[in-house]
Amino acid sequence: MAPSGRPDAAQREAAHNLEVVKRLREVEEAIDARAPETDIEPSLDQIRAVMDLLGDPQRNYPVIHLTGTNGKTSTTRIIDSLLREAGLKTGRFTSPHLHSMRERITLSGEPISPEKFIAAYDEVLPFVEIVDAQSAEAGRPRMNYFQMLVAIAYAAFADAPVDVAVVEVGLGGAWDATNVADGQVAVVTPVSLDHTRMLGDTVEQIADEKSGIIKSDALAVIGVQEPEVTEIMAERAESVGARIALEGNDFGLLTRDVAVGGQQISVRGLGGDYEDLLLPLHGAHQAHNAVLAIAAVEAFLGGGEQRLDPDLVRAGIGSVTSPGRLEIVRRSPTVLVDAAHNPGGAIALRAALEDSFNFARIVGVVAILKDKDATEMLEILEPVLDHVVVSRTTSPRAMRPDELGELAAEIFGEDRVTVVQDLPDALDTAAGLADEGGVGGGVVATGSVTTAAEVRMLLGTTDV
């Protein structure tokens, strides 16, 4: 207390910070109380109505829009890194998050501050409440968790303001809440089966839904796809008057070599070649994500006709991170976390383990959500895991360990499967198994984003 009896600056700051923490908790609890992001209707009516009431903040900046089944978040982060290296103020929207919902909304590479998050929430809430009331009158549910975060993100980007927003869809494309924005560049990472209950049970149906982010006059940058997916993307581009650039045809990966801490790649972009780039991420899939990102930035900055400054590309690629994606979070034994949560992600993880690591023994800690294809994921991972410890996360959607253990035993054999109810104990068990005989083993924790997040926290890693 100052001599006058009034609080001094430090005390006032402490009181303010406490109030911010309290208010942030209230806001997060209010958002969490909404229906989950997987509880969606195939309509943009609600989010469009909110954006209209807000004055369409998503029209205040150009957008690079991304969809696909796997690789979206990493590709979004690489694009963001390259744009920031070019001197642009960026907004980035990704999902899901690892530890805090504020991670989904970043400004110039940093998670939105509590104060700005609260301010954006307070800005959009009155308009959301109007739309919620209208929905209730029509017998429809109120806006869900994801729609609320999209509204907050678009408002926050306009308030910042940002020079460009890099936006990853939450689910699908055409009916995804992010699609109220029109991407100047549309990026499509590899498409495969996932979320079939909502998107369709064939790759063609899913691709058709995801193609909805390709808008008139955009440049669509398409990653390596099954032929039927490429055809659907090309048809969509032609129907709306968009241009299309295909990986493997218009741009692509020239060379790739495993290197200490990641890999060294050379890339043929839309505007020129970029050689000897050190990418500090593991796996061939991340190399292809980087290829897509470079092409997307070329498309944004020069319409795909100009070569970027090679030093800019080298710096942007060299500084990228992708938490929870084949990330080393501990040494001795080495523990990696990977957010693979579907067969496509499991294929990429298996290939990366075979390609980039030389553990004498690999023990998997696997916890999968009950709405995922656990059997196929386990079958994909079986050749690279010497032993698997099955468990569960704290997610209410988590598959029971005994049920997952039965599936694993059918694939691995009972002698290669250990069932442990709680994730912390499962991690300890796996570390012991990896260290058996001092063979230089490693642990890979995977199965869902939640698995990666909870193992990161258990090992004291929360940076994003």
C-alpha positions as a Markdown table, in Angstrom:
| # | Residue | x | y | z |
|---|---|---|---|---|
| 1 | Met | 0.0 | 0.0 | 0.0 |
| 2 | Ala | 1.3 | 3.4 | -0.9 |
| 3 | Pro | 1.9 | 6.0 | 1.9 |
| 4 | Ser | -1.3 | 7.8 | 1.0 |
| 5 | Gly | -3.3 | 4.6 | 1.7 |
| 6 | Arg | -4.2 | 4.2 | -1.9 |
| 7 | Pro | -3.1 | 1.0 | -3.8 |
| 8 | Asp | 0.2 | 1.4 | -5.6 |
| 9 | Ala | 0.7 | 0.6 | -9.3 |
| 10 | Ala | 1.8 | -3.0 | -8.6 |
| 11 | Gln | -1.3 | -3.6 | -6.5 |
| 12 | Arg | -3.6 | -2.1 | -9.1 |
| 13 | Glu | -2.0 | -4.2 | -11.8 |
| 14 | Ala | -2.4 | -7.4 | -9.6 |
| 15 | Ala | -6.1 | -6.5 | -9.0 |
| 16 | His | -6.6 | -5.9 | -12.7 |
| 17 | Asn | -4.9 | -9.2 | -13.6 |
| 18 | Leu | -7.1 | -11.1 | -11.1 |
| 19 | Glu | -10.2 | -9.5 | -12.6 |
| 20 | Val | -9.1 | -10.5 | -16.1 |
| 21 | Val | -8.5 | -14.1 | -15.0 |
| 22 | Lys | -11.9 | -14.2 | -13.4 |
| 23 | Arg | -13.6 | -12.8 | -16.4 |
| 24 | Leu | -11.7 | -15.1 | -18.8 |
| 25 | Arg | -12.9 | -18.1 | -16.8 |
| 26 | Glu | -16.5 | -16.9 | -17.0 |
| 27 | Val | -16.2 | -16.4 | -20.8 |
| 28 | Glu | -14.6 | -19.8 | -21.4 |
| 29 | Glu | -17.3 | -21.5 | -19.2 |
| 30 | Ala | -20.0 | -19.7 | -21.2 |
| 31 | Ile | -18.5 | -20.9 | -24.5 |
| 32 | Asp | -18.0 | -24.4 | -23.2 |
| 33 | Ala | -21.7 | -24.6 | -22.1 |
| 34 | Arg | -22.7 | -24.4 | -25.8 |
| 35 | Ala | -23.3 | -27.5 | -27.9 |
| 36 | Pro | -20.0 | -29.1 | -29.0 |
| 37 | Glu | -18.5 | -28.3 | -32.3 |
| 38 | Thr | -19.5 | -31.8 | -33.7 |
| 39 | Asp | -23.2 | -30.9 | -33.0 |
| 40 | Ile | -23.8 | -29.0 | -36.2 |
| 41 | Glu | -26.6 | -28.2 | -38.7 |
| 42 | Pro | -25.8 | -28.1 | -42.4 |
| 43 | Ser | -26.4 | -24.4 | -42.6 |
| 44 | Leu | -24.6 | -21.1 | -42.5 |
| 45 | Asp | -27.7 | -19.1 | -41.6 |
| 46 | Gln | -26.8 | -18.4 | -38.0 |
| 47 | Ile | -23.2 | -17.4 | -38.4 |
| 48 | Arg | -24.1 | -15.3 | -41.5 |
| 49 | Ala | -26.7 | -13.5 | -39.4 |
| 50 | Val | -24.2 | -12.7 | -36.7 |
| 51 | Met | -21.6 | -11.5 | -39.2 |
| 52 | Asp | -24.2 | -9.3 | -40.9 |
| 53 | Leu | -25.1 | -7.7 | -37.5 |
| 54 | Leu | -21.4 | -7.2 | -36.8 |
| 55 | Gly | -20.9 | -5.5 | -40.2 |
| 56 | Asp | -19.2 | -8.5 | -41.8 |
| 57 | Pro | -15.8 | -8.1 | -40.1 |
| 58 | Gln | -14.5 | -11.1 | -42.2 |
| 59 | Arg | -14.6 | -8.8 | -45.3 |
| 60 | Asn | -12.1 | -6.4 | -43.8 |
| 61 | Tyr | -9.0 | -8.5 | -44.7 |
| 62 | Pro | -8.1 | -11.1 | -47.3 |
| 63 | Val | -8.3 | -14.7 | -46.3 |
| 64 | Ile | -6.4 | -17.9 | -47.1 |
| 65 | His | -8.8 | -20.7 | -46.4 |
| 66 | Leu | -7.8 | -24.3 | -45.8 |
| 67 | Thr | -9.6 | -27.6 | -45.7 |
| 68 | Gly | -8.7 | -31.3 | -46.1 |
| 69 | Thr | -8.7 | -34.3 | -43.8 |
| 70 | Asn | -5.1 | -34.3 | -42.4 |
| 71 | Gly | -2.4 | -31.7 | -42.3 |
| 72 | Lys | -4.6 | -28.7 | -42.1 |
| 73 | Thr | -3.2 | -27.3 | -38.8 |
| 74 | Ser | 0.5 | -27.8 | -39.7 |
| 75 | Thr | 0.0 | -26.3 | -43.2 |
| 76 | Thr | -1.9 | -23.3 | -41.7 |
| 77 | Arg | 1.0 | -22.7 | -39.2 |
| 78 | Ile | 3.6 | -22.9 | -42.0 |
| 79 | Ile | 1.6 | -20.4 | -44.2 |
| 80 | Asp | 1.4 | -18.1 | -41.1 |
| 81 | Ser | 5.1 | -18.3 | -40.5 |
| 82 | Leu | 5.9 | -17.4 | -44.1 |
| 83 | Leu | 3.5 | -14.5 | -44.2 |
| 84 | Arg | 4.9 | -13.1 | -40.9 |
| 85 | Glu | 8.4 | -13.4 | -42.3 |
| 86 | Ala | 7.2 | -11.3 | -45.2 |
| 87 | Gly | 6.3 | -8.6 | -42.7 |
| 88 | Leu | 2.5 | -9.1 | -42.7 |
| 89 | Lys | 0.4 | -8.9 | -39.6 |
| 90 | Thr | -1.5 | -12.2 | -39.5 |
| 91 | Gly | -4.5 | -13.7 | -37.9 |
| 92 | Arg | -4.6 | -17.5 | -37.7 |
| 93 | Phe | -7.6 | -19.7 | -36.8 |
| 94 | Thr | -7.1 | -23.4 | -36.2 |
| 95 | Ser | -8.9 | -26.2 | -34.4 |
| 96 | Pro | -9.0 | -28.1 | -32.2 |
| 97 | His | -6.8 | -26.7 | -29.5 |
| 98 | Leu | -4.3 | -28.5 | -27.3 |
| 99 | His | -4.6 | -26.7 | -24.0 |
| 100 | Ser | -6.6 | -23.4 | -24.3 |
| 101 | Met | -9.3 | -22.3 | -26.7 |
| 102 | Arg | -7.4 | -19.1 | -27.1 |
| 103 | Glu | -4.8 | -21.1 | -29.0 |
| 104 | Arg | -7.2 | -21.3 | -31.9 |
| 105 | Ile | -7.0 | -17.5 | -32.5 |
| 106 | Thr | -3.6 | -16.1 | -32.9 |
| 107 | Leu | -2.4 | -12.6 | -33.8 |
| 108 | Ser | 1.0 | -12.4 | -35.5 |
| 109 | Gly | 1.9 | -15.9 | -34.3 |
| 110 | Glu | 0.8 | -15.5 | -30.6 |
| 111 | Pro | -2.4 | -16.8 | -29.0 |
| 112 | Ile | -4.8 | -13.9 | -28.6 |
| 113 | Ser | -4.4 | -12.3 | -25.2 |
| 114 | Pro | -7.0 | -12.8 | -22.5 |
| 115 | Glu | -8.0 | -9.1 | -22.7 |
| 116 | Lys | -8.5 | -9.1 | -26.5 |
| 117 | Phe | -10.3 | -12.5 | -26.3 |
| 118 | Ile | -12.7 | -11.1 | -23.7 |
| 119 | Ala | -13.2 | -7.8 | -25.7 |
| 120 | Ala | -14.0 | -9.8 | -28.9 |
| 121 | Tyr | -16.4 | -12.0 | -27.0 |
| 122 | Asp | -18.1 | -9.0 | -25.4 |
| 123 | Glu | -18.4 | -7.4 | -28.9 |
| 124 | Val | -20.1 | -10.4 | -30.5 |
| 125 | Leu | -22.2 | -11.7 | -27.6 |
| 126 | Pro | -25.2 | -9.2 | -28.0 |
| 127 | Phe | -25.5 | -10.2 | -31.7 |
| 128 | Val | -25.2 | -13.9 | -30.9 |
| 129 | Glu | -27.9 | -13.6 | -28.4 |
| 130 | Ile | -30.2 | -11.9 | -30.9 |
| 131 | Val | -29.6 | -14.8 | -33.4 |
| 132 | Asp | -30.0 | -17.4 | -30.6 |
| 133 | Ala | -33.4 | -15.9 | -29.7 |
| 134 | Gln | -34.5 | -16.0 | -33.4 |
| 135 | Ser | -33.3 | -19.6 | -33.6 |
| 136 | Ala | -35.3 | -20.5 | -30.4 |
| 137 | Glu | -38.4 | -19.0 | -31.9 |
| 138 | Ala | -37.9 | -21.1 | -35.1 |
| 139 | Gly | -37.3 | -24.3 | -33.0 |
| 140 | Arg | -33.6 | -24.4 | -33.8 |
| 141 | Pro | -30.7 | -24.8 | -31.4 |
| 142 | Arg | -28.6 | -21.8 | -30.4 |
| 143 | Met | -25.1 | -21.3 | -32.0 |
| 144 | Asn | -22.6 | -24.0 | -31.0 |
| 145 | Tyr | -19.1 | -23.8 | -29.5 |
| 146 | Phe | -17.4 | -23.6 | -32.8 |
| 147 | Gln | -19.6 | -21.0 | -34.4 |
| 148 | Met | -19.1 | -18.8 | -31.3 |
| 149 | Leu | -15.3 | -19.1 | -31.7 |
| 150 | Val | -15.5 | -18.3 | -35.4 |
| 151 | Ala | -17.4 | -15.1 | -34.7 |
| 152 | Ile | -14.9 | -14.1 | -32.0 |
| 153 | Ala | -12.0 | -14.8 | -34.3 |
| 154 | Tyr | -13.3 | -12.8 | -37.3 |
| 155 | Ala | -14.1 | -9.9 | -35.0 |
| 156 | Ala | -10.7 | -10.0 | -33.3 |
| 157 | Phe | -8.9 | -10.1 | -36.7 |
| 158 | Ala | -10.8 | -7.0 | -37.8 |
| 159 | Asp | -10.1 | -5.2 | -34.5 |
| 160 | Ala | -6.4 | -6.0 | -34.6 |
| 161 | Pro | -6.4 | -5.3 | -37.5 |
| 162 | Val | -4.6 | -8.0 | -39.5 |
| 163 | Asp | -3.2 | -7.8 | -43.0 |
| 164 | Val | -4.4 | -11.4 | -43.8 |
| 165 | Ala | -6.2 | -14.2 | -42.0 |
| 166 | Val | -5.2 | -17.8 | -42.4 |
| 167 | Val | -8.3 | -19.9 | -41.6 |
| 168 | Glu | -8.6 | -23.6 | -41.1 |
| 169 | Val | -12.1 | -25.1 | -41.4 |
| 170 | Gly | -13.4 | -27.0 | -38.4 |
| 171 | Leu | -15.3 | -29.6 | -40.2 |
| 172 | Gly | -15.9 | -30.1 | -43.9 |
| 173 | Gly | -16.1 | -27.0 | -46.0 |
| 174 | Ala | -19.3 | -25.8 | -47.6 |
| 175 | Trp | -21.3 | -25.7 | -44.3 |
| 176 | Asp | -18.4 | -25.0 | -42.0 |
| 177 | Ala | -18.9 | -21.8 | -40.1 |
| 178 | Thr | -15.6 | -20.4 | -41.3 |
| 179 | Asn | -17.0 | -20.4 | -44.8 |
| 180 | Val | -18.8 | -17.1 | -44.4 |
| 181 | Ala | -15.4 | -15.7 | -45.5 |
| 182 | Asp | -14.4 | -16.0 | -49.1 |
| 183 | Gly | -10.8 | -17.1 | -49.4 |
| 184 | Gln | -8.6 | -15.4 | -52.0 |
| 185 | Val | -6.6 | -18.6 | -51.9 |
| 186 | Ala | -8.2 | -21.9 | -51.1 |
| 187 | Val | -5.9 | -24.7 | -49.9 |
| 188 | Val | -7.0 | -28.4 | -49.9 |
| 189 | Thr | -4.7 | -30.9 | -48.0 |
| 190 | Pro | -5.1 | -34.6 | -48.7 |
| 191 | Val | -8.7 | -35.8 | -48.4 |
| 192 | Ser | -9.7 | -39.2 | -47.0 |
| 193 | Leu | -12.4 | -40.7 | -44.8 |
| 194 | Asp | -13.2 | -39.1 | -41.5 |
| 195 | His | -16.3 | -37.7 | -39.8 |
| 196 | Thr | -18.3 | -39.9 | -42.1 |
| 197 | Arg | -21.4 | -39.5 | -39.9 |
| 198 | Met | -21.5 | -35.8 | -40.8 |
| 199 | Leu | -19.7 | -35.5 | -44.1 |
| 200 | Gly | -20.6 | -38.7 | -46.0 |
| 201 | Asp | -19.3 | -42.2 | -46.1 |
| 202 | Thr | -17.3 | -42.0 | -49.4 |
| 203 | Val | -14.3 | -40.0 | -50.3 |
| 204 | Glu | -16.3 | -38.4 | -53.2 |
| 205 | Gln | -19.0 | -37.1 | -50.8 |
| 206 | Ile | -16.4 | -35.7 | -48.4 |
| 207 | Ala | -14.5 | -34.1 | -51.2 |
| 208 | Asp | -17.6 | -32.5 | -52.6 |
| 209 | Glu | -18.3 | -30.9 | -49.1 |
| 210 | Lys | -14.7 | -29.7 | -48.8 |
| 211 | Ser | -14.7 | -28.2 | -52.3 |
| 212 | Gly | -17.2 | -25.6 | -51.0 |
| 213 | Ile | -14.4 | -23.3 | -49.8 |
| 214 | Ile | -13.3 | -22.7 | -53.4 |
| 215 | Lys | -14.9 | -19.4 | -54.4 |
| 216 | Ser | -15.2 | -17.3 | -57.5 |
| 217 | Asp | -11.9 | -15.8 | -58.7 |
| 218 | Ala | -9.9 | -17.6 | -56.1 |
| 219 | Leu | -6.8 | -19.6 | -56.7 |
| 220 | Ala | -7.2 | -23.2 | -55.4 |
| 221 | Val | -4.0 | -24.9 | -54.3 |
| 222 | Ile | -4.6 | -28.6 | -54.2 |
| 223 | Gly | -2.4 | -31.2 | -52.4 |
| 224 | Val | -1.8 | -34.7 | -53.6 |
| 225 | Gln | -5.2 | -36.4 | -53.9 |
| 226 | Glu | -6.9 | -39.5 | -55.1 |
| 227 | Pro | -7.9 | -39.0 | -58.8 |
| 228 | Glu | -11.6 | -38.7 | -58.0 |
| 229 | Val | -10.9 | -36.0 | -55.4 |
| 230 | Thr | -8.8 | -34.0 | -57.9 |
| 231 | Glu | -11.7 | -34.3 | -60.4 |
| 232 | Ile | -14.2 | -32.9 | -57.9 |
| 233 | Met | -11.9 | -30.0 | -57.0 |
| 234 | Ala | -11.4 | -29.2 | -60.7 |
| 235 | Glu | -15.1 | -29.3 | -61.4 |
| 236 | Arg | -15.8 | -27.0 | -58.5 |
| 237 | Ala | -13.1 | -24.5 | -59.6 |
| 238 | Glu | -14.5 | -24.5 | -63.2 |
| 239 | Ser | -18.0 | -24.0 | -62.0 |
| 240 | Val | -17.2 | -20.9 | -59.9 |
| 241 | Gly | -14.6 | -19.4 | -62.1 |
| 242 | Ala | -11.6 | -20.2 | -59.9 |
| 243 | Arg | -8.1 | -21.1 | -61.0 |
| 244 | Ile | -6.5 | -24.3 | -59.8 |
| 245 | Ala | -2.9 | -25.4 | -59.1 |
| 246 | Leu | -2.2 | -29.1 | -58.5 |
| 247 | Glu | 0.7 | -30.5 | -56.4 |
| 248 | Gly | 2.7 | -32.9 | -58.6 |
| 249 | Asn | 1.7 | -30.9 | -61.7 |
| 250 | Asp | 2.1 | -27.2 | -61.1 |
| 251 | Phe | 4.3 | -27.4 | -58.0 |
| 252 | Gly | 5.8 | -30.1 | -55.9 |
| 253 | Leu | 8.6 | -31.6 | -53.7 |
| 254 | Leu | 11.9 | -31.9 | -55.6 |
| 255 | Thr | 14.1 | -33.5 | -52.9 |
| 256 | Arg | 13.8 | -34.6 | -49.3 |
| 257 | Asp | 16.5 | -35.9 | -46.9 |
| 258 | Val | 16.2 | -36.6 | -43.2 |
| 259 | Ala | 18.2 | -34.2 | -41.2 |
| 260 | Val | 19.0 | -33.6 | -37.5 |
| 261 | Gly | 15.9 | -32.0 | -36.0 |
| 262 | Gly | 13.8 | -32.5 | -39.0 |
| 263 | Gln | 14.4 | -32.7 | -42.8 |
| 264 | Gln | 16.0 | -30.8 | -45.6 |
| 265 | Ile | 13.8 | -30.2 | -48.6 |
| 266 | Ser | 13.9 | -28.5 | -52.0 |
| 267 | Val | 10.6 | -27.3 | -53.5 |
| 268 | Arg | 9.3 | -26.3 | -56.9 |
| 269 | Gly | 6.8 | -23.6 | -56.3 |
| 270 | Leu | 4.4 | -21.9 | -58.6 |
| 271 | Gly | 6.8 | -19.1 | -59.1 |
| 272 | Gly | 10.2 | -20.7 | -58.8 |
| 273 | Asp | 12.4 | -23.2 | -57.0 |
| 274 | Tyr | 13.6 | -23.1 | -53.4 |
| 275 | Glu | 16.5 | -25.3 | -52.5 |
| 276 | Asp | 18.0 | -26.7 | -49.3 |
| 277 | Leu | 15.2 | -25.6 | -46.9 |
| 278 | Leu | 15.6 | -26.9 | -43.3 |
| 279 | Leu | 12.1 | -27.9 | -42.1 |
| 280 | Pro | 12.2 | -28.6 | -38.3 |
| 281 | Leu | 9.3 | -31.1 | -38.5 |
| 282 | His | 9.4 | -34.8 | -39.0 |
| 283 | Gly | 7.8 | -37.0 | -41.7 |
| 284 | Ala | 7.3 | -36.9 | -45.5 |
| 285 | His | 3.7 | -35.6 | -44.8 |
| 286 | Gln | 5.2 | -32.4 | -43.2 |
| 287 | Ala | 7.4 | -31.9 | -46.3 |
| 288 | His | 4.3 | -32.0 | -48.4 |
| 289 | Asn | 2.5 | -29.6 | -46.0 |
| 290 | Ala | 5.4 | -27.2 | -46.5 |
| 291 | Val | 5.1 | -27.5 | -50.3 |
| 292 | Leu | 1.4 | -26.6 | -50.1 |
| 293 | Ala | 2.2 | -23.7 | -47.8 |
| 294 | Ile | 4.8 | -22.2 | -50.1 |
| 295 | Ala | 2.5 | -22.5 | -53.1 |
| 296 | Ala | -0.3 | -20.9 | -51.1 |
| 297 | Val | 1.8 | -17.9 | -50.1 |
| 298 | Glu | 3.1 | -17.6 | -53.7 |
| 299 | Ala | -0.6 | -17.5 | -54.8 |
| 300 | Phe | -1.5 | -14.9 | -52.2 |
| 301 | Leu | 1.5 | -12.5 | -52.6 |
| 302 | Gly | 1.9 | -12.7 | -56.4 |
| 303 | Gly | -0.9 | -14.7 | -57.9 |
| 304 | Gly | 1.3 | -17.7 | -58.2 |
| 305 | Glu | 3.5 | -15.9 | -60.9 |
| 306 | Gln | 6.3 | -14.5 | -58.8 |
| 307 | Arg | 9.1 | -16.3 | -56.9 |
| 308 | Leu | 9.3 | -15.4 | -53.3 |
| 309 | Asp | 12.5 | -14.2 | -51.8 |
| 310 | Pro | 14.4 | -17.4 | -51.1 |
| 311 | Asp | 15.8 | -16.0 | -47.8 |
| 312 | Leu | 12.2 | -15.2 | -46.7 |
| 313 | Val | 11.2 | -18.8 | -47.5 |
| 314 | Arg | 14.2 | -20.2 | -45.7 |
| 315 | Ala | 13.6 | -18.2 | -42.6 |
| 316 | Gly | 9.8 | -18.9 | -42.6 |
| 317 | Ile | 10.2 | -22.6 | -43.0 |
| 318 | Gly | 13.1 | -22.8 | -40.6 |
| 319 | Ser | 11.1 | -21.2 | -37.7 |
| 320 | Val | 7.9 | -23.1 | -38.0 |
| 321 | Thr | 6.5 | -25.3 | -35.2 |
| 322 | Ser | 3.6 | -27.7 | -35.0 |
| 323 | Pro | 2.9 | -28.7 | -31.4 |
| 324 | Gly | 1.4 | -32.1 | -30.9 |
| 325 | Arg | 2.4 | -33.3 | -34.4 |
| 326 | Leu | 5.3 | -35.8 | -34.1 |
| 327 | Glu | 6.7 | -33.6 | -31.3 |
| 328 | Ile | 9.4 | -34.7 | -29.0 |
| 329 | Val | 8.4 | -33.7 | -25.4 |
| 330 | Arg | 10.9 | -35.7 | -23.4 |
| 331 | Arg | 14.3 | -37.4 | -23.6 |
| 332 | Ser | 15.5 | -40.6 | -21.9 |
| 333 | Pro | 13.4 | -42.3 | -23.0 |
| 334 | Thr | 12.3 | -40.2 | -25.9 |
| 335 | Val | 8.6 | -39.5 | -25.8 |
| 336 | Leu | 6.8 | -38.2 | -28.9 |
| 337 | Val | 3.2 | -37.1 | -29.1 |
| 338 | Asp | 1.2 | -37.1 | -32.3 |
| 339 | Ala | -2.4 | -36.0 | -32.8 |
| 340 | Ala | -3.2 | -38.7 | -35.4 |
| 341 | His | -6.9 | -39.4 | -34.8 |
| 342 | Asn | -8.0 | -41.2 | -38.0 |
| 343 | Pro | -6.5 | -43.7 | -40.5 |
| 344 | Gly | -5.0 | -41.0 | -42.7 |
| 345 | Gly | -3.1 | -39.6 | -39.7 |
| 346 | Ala | -2.0 | -43.0 | -38.6 |
| 347 | Ile | -0.6 | -43.8 | -42.0 |
| 348 | Ala | 1.4 | -40.5 | -41.9 |
| 349 | Leu | 2.6 | -41.3 | -38.4 |
| 350 | Arg | 3.7 | -44.8 | -39.3 |
| 351 | Ala | 5.6 | -43.6 | -42.3 |
| 352 | Ala | 7.4 | -40.9 | -40.3 |
| 353 | Leu | 8.4 | -43.4 | -37.6 |
| 354 | Glu | 9.9 | -45.6 | -40.2 |
| 355 | Asp | 11.5 | -42.8 | -42.0 |
| 356 | Ser | 12.8 | -40.4 | -39.4 |
| 357 | Phe | 13.5 | -42.3 | -36.2 |
| 358 | Asn | 15.7 | -45.4 | -35.5 |
| 359 | Phe | 14.5 | -46.5 | -32.1 |
| 360 | Ala | 15.5 | -50.1 | -31.2 |
| 361 | Arg | 12.1 | -50.5 | -29.6 |
| 362 | Ile | 8.9 | -48.4 | -29.9 |
| 363 | Val | 6.1 | -48.5 | -27.4 |
| 364 | Gly | 2.8 | -46.9 | -28.2 |
| 365 | Val | 0.5 | -45.2 | -25.7 |
| 366 | Val | -2.8 | -45.2 | -27.5 |
| 367 | Ala | -6.1 | -43.6 | -26.4 |
| 368 | Ile | -8.7 | -43.2 | -29.1 |
| 369 | Leu | -12.2 | -41.6 | -29.2 |
| 370 | Lys | -15.1 | -44.0 | -29.4 |
| 371 | Asp | -16.4 | -42.5 | -32.7 |
| 372 | Lys | -13.2 | -43.2 | -34.5 |
| 373 | Asp | -12.1 | -46.3 | -36.5 |
| 374 | Ala | -9.9 | -47.7 | -33.8 |
| 375 | Thr | -9.4 | -51.1 | -35.5 |
| 376 | Glu | -8.0 | -49.6 | -38.7 |
| 377 | Met | -5.8 | -47.2 | -36.8 |
| 378 | Leu | -4.3 | -50.0 | -34.8 |
| 379 | Glu | -3.8 | -52.2 | -37.9 |
| 380 | Ile | -1.9 | -49.4 | -39.5 |
| 381 | Leu | 0.3 | -48.8 | -36.5 |
| 382 | Glu | 1.0 | -52.5 | -35.7 |
| 383 | Pro | 4.1 | -52.9 | -37.9 |
| 384 | Val | 5.9 | -50.0 | -36.2 |
| 385 | Leu | 4.9 | -50.6 | -32.5 |
| 386 | Asp | 6.7 | -53.3 | -30.6 |
| 387 | His | 4.2 | -53.0 | -27.7 |
| 388 | Val | 1.1 | -50.9 | -27.1 |
| 389 | Val | -0.2 | -49.6 | -23.8 |
| 390 | Val | -3.9 | -48.7 | -24.3 |
| 391 | Ser | -5.6 | -46.2 | -22.0 |
| 392 | Arg | -8.0 | -43.4 | -22.1 |
| 393 | Thr | -8.0 | -39.6 | -21.8 |
| 394 | Thr | -10.3 | -37.4 | -19.8 |
| 395 | Ser | -12.5 | -36.8 | -22.8 |
| 396 | Pro | -16.1 | -38.0 | -22.3 |
| 397 | Arg | -15.8 | -39.4 | -25.9 |
| 398 | Ala | -12.9 | -41.6 | -25.0 |
| 399 | Met | -13.1 | -45.4 | -25.7 |
| 400 | Arg | -12.9 | -47.6 | -22.6 |
| 401 | Pro | -9.5 | -49.1 | -22.1 |
| 402 | Asp | -10.8 | -52.6 | -21.8 |
| 403 | Glu | -12.7 | -52.3 | -25.1 |
| 404 | Leu | -9.7 | -50.8 | -26.9 |
| 405 | Gly | -7.5 | -53.4 | -25.3 |
| 406 | Glu | -9.6 | -56.2 | -26.8 |
| 407 | Leu | -9.3 | -54.7 | -30.2 |
| 408 | Ala | -5.6 | -54.3 | -29.8 |
| 409 | Ala | -5.1 | -57.9 | -28.6 |
| 410 | Glu | -6.7 | -59.2 | -31.8 |
| 411 | Ile | -4.2 | -57.2 | -33.9 |
| 412 | Phe | -1.0 | -57.2 | -31.8 |
| 413 | Gly | -1.5 | -60.4 | -29.8 |
| 414 | Glu | -2.1 | -60.4 | -26.1 |
| 415 | Asp | 1.6 | -60.5 | -25.2 |
| 416 | Arg | 2.2 | -57.1 | -27.0 |
| 417 | Val | -0.7 | -55.3 | -25.3 |
| 418 | Thr | -1.0 | -53.8 | -21.8 |
| 419 | Val | -4.2 | -52.2 | -20.6 |
| 420 | Val | -3.8 | -49.3 | -18.1 |
| 421 | Gln | -6.9 | -47.4 | -17.0 |
| 422 | Asp | -5.3 | -43.9 | -16.4 |
| 423 | Leu | -3.1 | -42.1 | -18.8 |
| 424 | Pro | -0.4 | -41.0 | -16.3 |
| 425 | Asp | 0.1 | -44.6 | -15.3 |
| 426 | Ala | 0.0 | -45.7 | -18.9 |
| 427 | Leu | 2.8 | -43.3 | -19.7 |
| 428 | Asp | 4.9 | -44.5 | -16.8 |
| 429 | Thr | 4.3 | -48.1 | -17.9 |
| 430 | Ala | 5.3 | -47.4 | -21.5 |
| 431 | Ala | 8.5 | -45.6 | -20.4 |
| 432 | Gly | 9.5 | -48.6 | -18.4 |
| 433 | Leu | 8.8 | -51.0 | -21.3 |
| 434 | Ala | 10.8 | -48.8 | -23.7 |
| 435 | Asp | 13.7 | -48.8 | -21.3 |
| 436 | Glu | 13.7 | -52.6 | -20.8 |
| 437 | Gly | 17.2 | -53.9 | -21.4 |
| 438 | Gly | 18.5 | -50.5 | -22.1 |
| 439 | Val | 17.8 | -50.9 | -25.8 |
| 440 | Gly | 17.3 | -47.2 | -26.7 |
| 441 | Gly | 13.6 | -47.3 | -27.0 |
| 442 | Gly | 11.1 | -44.6 | -27.5 |
| 443 | Val | 7.4 | -43.9 | -26.6 |
| 444 | Val | 4.8 | -42.6 | -29.0 |
| 445 | Ala | 1.6 | -41.3 | -27.5 |
| 446 | Thr | -1.2 | -41.0 | -30.1 |
| 447 | Gly | -4.8 | -41.6 | -31.0 |
| 448 | Ser | -6.4 | -38.2 | -30.6 |
| 449 | Val | -5.6 | -34.5 | -30.2 |
| 450 | Thr | -6.6 | -35.0 | -26.5 |
| 451 | Thr | -4.1 | -37.7 | -26.1 |
| 452 | Ala | -1.3 | -35.5 | -27.4 |
| 453 | Ala | -2.4 | -32.6 | -25.3 |
| 454 | Glu | -2.7 | -34.5 | -22.0 |
| 455 | Val | 0.7 | -36.2 | -22.4 |
| 456 | Arg | 2.2 | -32.8 | -23.2 |
| 457 | Met | 0.8 | -31.5 | -19.9 |
| 458 | Leu | 1.8 | -34.5 | -17.9 |
| 459 | Leu | 5.4 | -33.9 | -19.1 |
| 460 | Gly | 5.3 | -30.2 | -18.4 |
| 461 | Thr | 5.0 | -29.0 | -22.0 |
| 462 | Thr | 2.2 | -26.4 | -22.7 |
| 463 | Asp | 3.9 | -24.0 | -25.1 |
| 464 | Val | 2.1 | -23.6 | -28.4 |
